[in-house]
């Protein structure tokens, strides 16, 4: 599995989470809203970490 595929899967998970949250907003309480926002933010953070790791690796390979 490539980095691009992993990032795409994370983005798909984010889109699915957002879509589900918006489809039934009346069934959500404050806890569920916070959980959903936290999950979305966690997926975004995972994407950022992966991109940063790849950039660091490429920078180190370039320096040698």
C-alpha positions as CSV (number, residue, x, y, z in Angstrom):
1,X,0.0,0.0,0.0
2,X,1.4,3.4,-1.0
3,X,1.3,6.6,1.0
4,X,-1.1,8.1,-1.5
5,X,-3.5,5.2,-1.0
6,X,-3.3,5.6,2.8
7,X,-4.0,9.3,2.5
8,X,-6.9,8.6,0.2
9,X,-8.4,6.1,2.7
10,X,-8.1,8.6,5.5
11,X,-9.8,11.3,3.4
12,X,-12.6,8.8,2.5
13,X,-13.0,8.1,6.2
14,X,-13.3,11.8,6.9
15,X,-15.8,12.3,4.2
16,X,-17.9,9.4,5.4
17,X,-17.8,10.7,9.0
18,X,-18.8,14.2,7.9
19,X,-21.6,12.8,5.7
20,X,-23.0,10.7,8.4
21,X,-22.9,13.5,10.9
22,X,-24.8,15.8,8.5
23,X,-27.4,13.3,7.4
24,X,-28.9,12.9,10.9
25,X,-28.0,16.1,12.8
26,X,-31.2,16.0,15.0
27,X,-30.2,12.6,16.4
28,X,-26.9,13.9,17.8
29,X,-26.3,15.3,21.3
30,X,-23.4,17.4,22.5
31,X,-21.3,14.3,23.3
32,X,-21.8,12.7,19.9
33,X,-21.0,16.1,18.2
34,X,-17.8,16.3,20.2
35,X,-16.9,12.7,19.4
36,X,-17.5,13.2,15.7
37,X,-15.4,16.4,15.6
38,X,-12.7,14.7,17.5
39,X,-12.6,11.7,15.1
40,X,-12.5,14.1,12.1
41,X,-9.7,16.1,13.7
42,X,-7.8,12.9,14.5
43,X,-8.0,11.7,10.9
44,X,-6.7,15.1,9.8
45,X,-3.8,14.9,12.3
46,X,-3.0,11.4,11.0
47,X,-2.8,12.8,7.4
48,X,-0.6,15.7,8.6
49,X,1.8,13.3,10.4
50,X,2.1,11.0,7.3
51,X,2.8,14.0,5.0
52,X,5.3,15.4,7.4
53,X,7.1,12.0,7.8
54,X,7.3,11.6,4.0
55,X,8.6,15.2,3.6
56,X,11.3,14.5,6.3
57,X,12.3,11.3,4.6
58,X,12.6,12.9,1.2
59,X,14.6,15.8,2.7
60,X,17.0,13.4,4.4
61,X,17.4,11.5,1.2
62,X,18.1,14.7,-0.7
63,X,20.7,15.8,1.8
64,X,22.8,12.7,1.2
